[in-house]
Amino acid sequence: MIRQLLAYSLLCAPLLAKPLPPTEKPAPRHEKPVGVGNYGEETIDSMKGEGLVKLNGTNVTALQVSGSLVSKDAKLGSLTILGEANLRDTTIAEESDIIGFLQTHSSHFQKALSISSQ
């Protein structure tokens, strides 16, 4: 009986969910991702990430990552990495600091880049 009620509630939940009114937008996802943060084609003012941050066509004005950054076709302002950065077809417009590992492919640093690594 309990299994039937649970199955019924799971099936009916999408039907009873209230959609957002058209004037409300979901909250921006740039607070502080912990673990894995995936971002697509969007613009973010500033982000501090811990863990793995993946950017795919994302524009970020100020980015700080403690962990790993994987970016493809991204446009970044300032960049601070403590860990590793894998940048592909990415443009960094401001000064950047990387403490750790850096791998790039077809990326452009328009201002000074500081790397501390072995």
Backbone as JSON Lines, residues from 0, in Angstrom:
{"i":0,"aa":"M","n":[0.82,-1.19,0.0],"ca":[0.0,0.0,0.0],"c":[0.87,1.27,0.0]}
{"i":1,"aa":"I","n":[1.91,1.23,0.82],"ca":[2.81,2.39,0.89],"c":[3.52,2.59,-0.44]}
{"i":2,"aa":"R","n":[3.93,1.48,-1.08],"ca":[4.59,1.59,-2.38],"c":[3.65,2.21,-3.41]}
{"i":3,"aa":"Q","n":[2.37,1.84,-3.36],"ca":[1.42,2.38,-4.32],"c":[1.22,3.88,-4.1]}
{"i":4,"aa":"L","n":[1.14,4.3,-2.84],"ca":[0.99,5.73,-2.54],"c":[2.22,6.51,-2.98]}
{"i":5,"aa":"L","n":[3.41,5.95,-2.74],"ca":[4.64,6.61,-3.14],"c":[4.7,6.74,-4.67]}
{"i":6,"aa":"A","n":[4.39,5.66,-5.37],"ca":[4.4,5.7,-6.83],"c":[3.38,6.7,-7.36]}
{"i":7,"aa":"Y","n":[2.2,6.74,-6.76],"ca":[1.17,7.68,-7.18],"c":[1.63,9.12,-6.96]}
{"i":8,"aa":"S","n":[2.25,9.39,-5.79],"ca":[2.69,10.76,-5.51],"c":[3.82,11.18,-6.45]}
{"i":9,"aa":"L","n":[4.71,10.24,-6.81],"ca":[5.79,10.57,-7.74],"c":[5.25,10.84,-9.14]}
{"i":10,"aa":"L","n":[4.23,10.11,-9.53],"ca":[3.64,10.32,-10.86],"c":[2.85,11.62,-10.94]}
{"i":11,"aa":"C","n":[2.19,11.99,-9.83],"ca":[1.35,13.18,-9.85],"c":[2.1,14.47,-9.54]}
{"i":12,"aa":"A","n":[3.3,14.37,-8.98],"ca":[4.03,15.57,-8.58],"c":[4.25,16.54,-9.74]}
{"i":13,"aa":"P","n":[4.66,16.1,-10.94],"ca":[4.82,17.07,-12.04],"c":[3.51,17.73,-12.44]}
{"i":14,"aa":"L","n":[2.41,17.04,-12.28],"ca":[1.13,17.61,-12.66],"c":[0.68,18.7,-11.68]}
{"i":15,"aa":"L","n":[1.1,18.56,-10.41],"ca":[0.67,19.5,-9.39],"c":[1.66,20.65,-9.19]}
{"i":16,"aa":"A","n":[2.84,20.55,-9.78],"ca":[3.85,21.6,-9.61],"c":[3.38,22.9,-10.26]}
{"i":17,"aa":"K","n":[3.65,24.0,-9.56],"ca":[3.28,25.31,-10.07],"c":[4.41,25.89,-10.9]}
{"i":18,"aa":"P","n":[4.18,26.2,-12.16],"ca":[5.25,26.84,-12.94],"c":[5.44,28.28,-12.49]}
{"i":19,"aa":"L","n":[6.65,28.8,-12.74],"ca":[6.92,30.2,-12.41],"c":[6.09,31.11,-13.31]}
{"i":20,"aa":"P","n":[5.58,32.19,-12.74],"ca":[4.89,33.16,-13.6],"c":[5.88,33.7,-14.64]}
{"i":21,"aa":"P","n":[5.4,34.14,-15.81],"ca":[6.31,34.57,-16.87],"c":[7.19,35.76,-16.5]}
{"i":22,"aa":"T","n":[6.82,36.56,-15.5],"ca":[7.62,37.73,-15.14],"c":[8.77,37.38,-14.21]}
{"i":23,"aa":"E","n":[8.72,36.23,-13.54],"ca":[9.78,35.86,-12.61],"c":[10.85,35.07,-13.34]}
{"i":24,"aa":"K","n":[12.1,35.37,-13.01],"ca":[13.22,34.65,-13.6],"c":[13.88,33.84,-12.49]}
{"i":25,"aa":"P","n":[14.46,32.7,-12.82],"ca":[15.17,31.94,-11.8],"c":[16.38,32.71,-11.31]}
{"i":26,"aa":"A","n":[16.78,32.44,-10.08],"ca":[17.92,33.14,-9.48],"c":[19.19,32.81,-10.25]}
{"i":27,"aa":"P","n":[20.12,33.77,-10.37],"ca":[21.39,33.49,-11.07],"c":[22.19,32.44,-10.32]}
{"i":28,"aa":"R","n":[22.95,31.63,-11.08],"ca":[23.7,30.53,-10.49],"c":[25.17,30.9,-10.32]}
{"i":29,"aa":"H","n":[25.48,31.92,-9.61],"ca":[26.88,32.3,-9.5],"c":[27.32,32.57,-8.08]}
{"i":30,"aa":"E","n":[26.56,32.08,-7.11],"ca":[26.9,32.34,-5.72],"c":[28.27,31.77,-5.38]}
{"i":31,"aa":"K","n":[28.35,30.45,-5.16],"ca":[29.62,29.8,-4.88],"c":[29.44,28.31,-5.12]}
{"i":32,"aa":"P","n":[29.68,27.86,-6.34],"ca":[29.5,26.44,-6.6],"c":[30.54,25.62,-5.85]}
{"i":33,"aa":"V","n":[30.09,24.56,-5.2],"ca":[30.98,23.65,-4.49],"c":[30.76,22.28,-5.11]}
{"i":34,"aa":"G","n":[31.83,21.58,-5.42],"ca":[31.71,20.29,-6.09],"c":[31.91,20.48,-7.57]}
{"i":35,"aa":"V","n":[30.84,20.36,-8.35],"ca":[30.92,20.56,-9.8],"c":[29.91,21.63,-10.2]}
{"i":36,"aa":"G","n":[30.39,22.65,-10.89],"ca":[29.51,23.7,-11.41],"c":[29.63,23.73,-12.93]}
{"i":37,"aa":"N","n":[28.53,23.51,-13.62],"ca":[28.5,23.55,-15.09],"c":[27.76,24.8,-15.54]}
{"i":38,"aa":"Y","n":[28.36,25.57,-16.44],"ca":[27.75,26.8,-16.93],"c":[27.81,26.82,-18.44]}
{"i":39,"aa":"G","n":[26.73,27.25,-19.06],"ca":[26.65,27.33,-20.51],"c":[26.77,28.76,-20.98]}
{"i":40,"aa":"E","n":[26.06,29.1,-22.03],"ca":[26.13,30.44,-22.61],"c":[25.32,31.4,-21.77]}
{"i":41,"aa":"E","n":[25.98,32.02,-20.8],"ca":[25.37,33.01,-19.92],"c":[26.44,33.99,-19.48]}
{"i":42,"aa":"T","n":[26.02,35.11,-18.92],"ca":[26.94,36.14,-18.44],"c":[26.83,36.22,-16.93]}
{"i":43,"aa":"I","n":[27.98,36.18,-16.26],"ca":[28.04,36.18,-14.8],"c":[29.01,37.27,-14.38]}
{"i":44,"aa":"D","n":[28.59,38.1,-13.4],"ca":[29.46,39.18,-12.93],"c":[30.68,38.65,-12.2]}
{"i":45,"aa":"S","n":[30.48,37.86,-11.16],"ca":[31.61,37.31,-10.43],"c":[31.25,35.93,-9.9]}
{"i":46,"aa":"M","n":[32.28,35.09,-9.79],"ca":[32.06,33.73,-9.32],"c":[33.27,33.27,-8.52]}
{"i":47,"aa":"K","n":[33.0,32.6,-7.41],"ca":[34.03,31.92,-6.63],"c":[33.63,30.45,-6.59]}
{"i":48,"aa":"G","n":[34.49,29.6,-7.1],"ca":[34.17,28.18,-7.16],"c":[35.17,27.34,-6.41]}
{"i":49,"aa":"E","n":[34.68,26.26,-5.82],"ca":[35.52,25.28,-5.14],"c":[35.22,23.92,-5.73]}
{"i":50,"aa":"G","n":[36.24,23.24,-6.2],"ca":[36.02,21.95,-6.84],"c":[36.24,22.09,-8.33]}
{"i":51,"aa":"L","n":[35.31,21.54,-9.12],"ca":[35.42,21.58,-10.57],"c":[34.41,22.58,-11.13]}
{"i":52,"aa":"V","n":[34.9,23.54,-11.9],"ca":[34.05,24.52,-12.56],"c":[34.24,24.36,-14.06]}
{"i":53,"aa":"K","n":[33.12,24.11,-14.77],"ca":[33.15,23.95,-16.23],"c":[32.41,25.1,-16.88]}
{"i":54,"aa":"L","n":[33.07,25.78,-17.8],"ca":[32.48,26.89,-18.54],"c":[32.44,26.53,-20.01]}
{"i":55,"aa":"N","n":[31.28,26.7,-20.63],"ca":[31.15,26.41,-22.06],"c":[30.43,27.59,-22.72]}
{"i":56,"aa":"G","n":[31.23,28.5,-23.28],"ca":[30.66,29.7,-23.89],"c":[30.18,30.72,-22.88]}
{"i":57,"aa":"T","n":[30.72,30.69,-21.68],"ca":[30.29,31.55,-20.58],"c":[31.13,32.81,-20.53]}
{"i":58,"aa":"N","n":[30.5,33.95,-20.18],"ca":[31.21,35.22,-19.94],"c":[31.21,35.47,-18.44]}
{"i":59,"aa":"V","n":[32.4,35.62,-17.86],"ca":[32.54,35.88,-16.42],"c":[33.47,37.06,-16.24]}
{"i":60,"aa":"T","n":[33.0,38.09,-15.53],"ca":[33.81,39.29,-15.32],"c":[34.96,39.03,-14.35]}
{"i":61,"aa":"A","n":[34.71,38.36,-13.23],"ca":[35.75,38.05,-12.24],"c":[35.56,36.61,-11.78]}
{"i":62,"aa":"L","n":[36.59,35.78,-11.96],"ca":[36.49,34.36,-11.64],"c":[37.61,33.94,-10.72]}
{"i":63,"aa":"Q","n":[37.25,33.28,-9.61],"ca":[38.21,32.7,-8.67],"c":[37.83,31.23,-8.5]}
{"i":64,"aa":"V","n":[38.8,30.34,-8.7],"ca":[38.55,28.92,-8.55],"c":[39.62,28.3,-7.67]}
{"i":65,"aa":"S","n":[39.18,27.56,-6.66],"ca":[40.07,26.72,-5.86],"c":[39.75,25.29,-6.24]}
{"i":66,"aa":"G","n":[40.55,24.73,-7.11],"ca":[40.27,23.39,-7.63],"c":[40.63,23.34,-9.09]}
{"i":67,"aa":"S","n":[39.66,22.97,-9.94],"ca":[39.93,22.82,-11.37],"c":[38.96,23.65,-12.19]}
{"i":68,"aa":"L","n":[39.49,24.28,-13.22],"ca":[38.69,25.04,-14.17],"c":[38.87,24.42,-15.55]}
{"i":69,"aa":"V","n":[37.75,24.11,-16.2],"ca":[37.76,23.65,-17.59],"c":[36.89,24.63,-18.36]}
{"i":70,"aa":"S","n":[37.48,25.35,-19.32],"ca":[36.7,26.33,-20.07],"c":[36.88,26.12,-21.56]}
{"i":71,"aa":"K","n":[35.78,26.34,-22.28],"ca":[35.79,26.24,-23.73],"c":[34.97,27.39,-24.27]}
{"i":72,"aa":"D","n":[35.54,28.16,-25.19],"ca":[34.86,29.3,-25.81],"c":[34.35,30.3,-24.78]}
{"i":73,"aa":"A","n":[35.1,30.49,-23.7],"ca":[34.69,31.41,-22.64],"c":[35.38,32.75,-22.81]}
{"i":74,"aa":"K","n":[34.76,33.79,-22.24],"ca":[35.35,35.12,-22.18],"c":[35.4,35.5,-20.71]}
{"i":75,"aa":"L","n":[36.63,35.69,-20.2],"ca":[36.83,35.95,-18.78],"c":[37.47,37.31,-18.59]}
{"i":76,"aa":"G","n":[37.11,37.98,-17.5],"ca":[37.76,39.22,-17.11],"c":[39.01,38.85,-16.33]}
{"i":77,"aa":"S","n":[38.98,39.06,-15.02],"ca":[40.11,38.66,-14.19],"c":[39.97,37.19,-13.83]}
{"i":78,"aa":"L","n":[41.11,36.52,-13.65],"ca":[41.13,35.09,-13.39],"c":[42.13,34.79,-12.3]}
{"i":79,"aa":"T","n":[41.68,34.1,-11.25],"ca":[42.55,33.64,-10.17],"c":[42.27,32.16,-9.95]}
{"i":80,"aa":"I","n":[43.31,31.34,-10.11],"ca":[43.17,29.89,-9.98],"c":[44.15,29.38,-8.95]}
{"i":81,"aa":"L","n":[43.65,28.57,-8.03],"ca":[44.5,27.84,-7.09],"c":[44.2,26.37,-7.37]}
{"i":82,"aa":"G","n":[45.01,25.77,-8.24],"ca":[44.75,24.4,-8.66],"c":[45.17,24.22,-10.1]}
{"i":83,"aa":"E","n":[44.21,23.86,-10.97],"ca":[44.56,23.64,-12.36],"c":[43.55,24.32,-13.28]}
{"i":84,"aa":"A","n":[44.04,24.76,-14.42],"ca":[43.2,25.42,-15.42],"c":[43.46,24.79,-16.78]}
{"i":85,"aa":"N","n":[42.37,24.4,-17.44],"ca":[42.44,23.87,-18.79],"c":[41.58,24.79,-19.65]}
{"i":86,"aa":"L","n":[42.23,25.64,-20.45],"ca":[41.54,26.67,-21.22],"c":[41.63,26.36,-22.71]}
{"i":87,"aa":"R","n":[40.47,26.3,-23.36],"ca":[40.42,26.02,-24.8],"c":[39.6,27.13,-25.46]}
{"i":88,"aa":"D","n":[40.2,27.81,-26.43],"ca":[39.52,28.89,-27.16],"c":[38.91,29.91,-26.19]}
{"i":89,"aa":"T","n":[39.67,30.29,-25.19],"ca":[39.21,31.19,-24.14],"c":[39.99,32.5,-24.2]}
{"i":90,"aa":"T","n":[39.3,33.62,-23.95],"ca":[39.93,34.94,-23.91],"c":[39.88,35.46,-22.49]}
{"i":91,"aa":"I","n":[41.05,35.88,-21.96],"ca":[41.14,36.46,-20.62],"c":[41.57,37.91,-20.8]}
{"i":92,"aa":"A","n":[40.69,38.84,-20.41],"ca":[40.91,40.26,-20.7],"c":[41.75,40.99,-19.65]}
{"i":93,"aa":"E","n":[41.72,40.55,-18.41],"ca":[42.43,41.25,-17.33],"c":[43.61,40.43,-16.84]}
{"i":94,"aa":"E","n":[44.3,40.95,-15.82],"ca":[45.44,40.23,-15.25],"c":[44.98,38.94,-14.62]}
{"i":95,"aa":"S","n":[45.86,37.91,-14.7],"ca":[45.51,36.59,-14.22],"c":[46.61,36.04,-13.33]}
{"i":96,"aa":"D","n":[46.19,35.31,-12.3],"ca":[47.11,34.64,-11.38],"c":[46.73,33.16,-11.33]}
{"i":97,"aa":"I","n":[47.71,32.31,-11.58],"ca":[47.48,30.87,-11.51],"c":[48.56,30.27,-10.63]}
{"i":98,"aa":"I","n":[48.11,29.59,-9.59],"ca":[49.03,28.86,-8.72],"c":[48.69,27.39,-8.92]}
{"i":99,"aa":"G","n":[49.53,26.71,-9.7],"ca":[49.26,25.32,-10.03],"c":[49.57,25.04,-11.48]}
{"i":100,"aa":"F","n":[48.69,24.3,-12.13],"ca":[48.92,23.78,-13.48],"c":[48.08,24.56,-14.49]}
{"i":101,"aa":"L","n":[48.66,24.85,-15.65],"ca":[47.94,25.54,-16.72],"c":[48.15,24.81,-18.03]}
{"i":102,"aa":"Q","n":[47.04,24.53,-18.72],"ca":[47.09,23.97,-20.07],"c":[46.16,24.81,-20.93]}
{"i":103,"aa":"T","n":[46.67,25.3,-22.08],"ca":[45.85,26.13,-22.97],"c":[45.93,25.63,-24.4]}
{"i":104,"aa":"H","n":[44.88,25.95,-25.14],"ca":[44.85,25.66,-26.57],"c":[44.06,26.78,-27.23]}
{"i":105,"aa":"S","n":[44.7,27.55,-28.09],"ca":[44.06,28.65,-28.81],"c":[43.39,29.65,-27.87]}
{"i":106,"aa":"S","n":[44.04,29.94,-26.75],"ca":[43.51,30.91,-25.79],"c":[44.36,32.17,-25.81]}
{"i":107,"aa":"H","n":[43.78,33.31,-25.4],"ca":[44.46,34.59,-25.48],"c":[44.42,35.29,-24.13]}
{"i":108,"aa":"F","n":[45.6,35.68,-23.64],"ca":[45.73,36.49,-22.43],"c":[46.05,37.91,-22.89]}
{"i":109,"aa":"Q","n":[45.12,38.84,-22.66],"ca":[45.3,40.2,-23.16],"c":[46.11,41.07,-22.2]}
{"i":110,"aa":"K","n":[46.27,40.65,-20.96],"ca":[47.1,41.37,-20.0],"c":[48.02,40.37,-19.32]}
{"i":111,"aa":"A","n":[48.73,40.81,-18.29],"ca":[49.77,40.01,-17.65],"c":[49.22,38.72,-17.04]}
{"i":112,"aa":"L","n":[50.03,37.66,-17.16],"ca":[49.72,36.35,-16.58],"c":[50.84,35.98,-15.63]}
{"i":113,"aa":"S","n":[50.48,35.65,-14.39],"ca":[51.44,35.23,-13.38],"c":[51.17,33.78,-13.04]}
{"i":114,"aa":"I","n":[52.2,32.91,-13.2],"ca":[52.06,31.49,-12.92],"c":[53.08,31.09,-11.88]}
{"i":115,"aa":"S","n":[52.61,30.41,-10.85],"ca":[53.5,29.8,-9.85],"c":[53.26,28.3,-9.92]}
{"i":116,"aa":"S","n":[54.3,27.56,-10.36],"ca":[54.13,26.14,-10.6],"c":[55.48,25.45,-10.47]}
{"i":117,"aa":"Q","n":[55.45,24.13,-10.49],"ca":[56.7,23.37,-10.5],"c":[57.16,23.17,-11.91]}
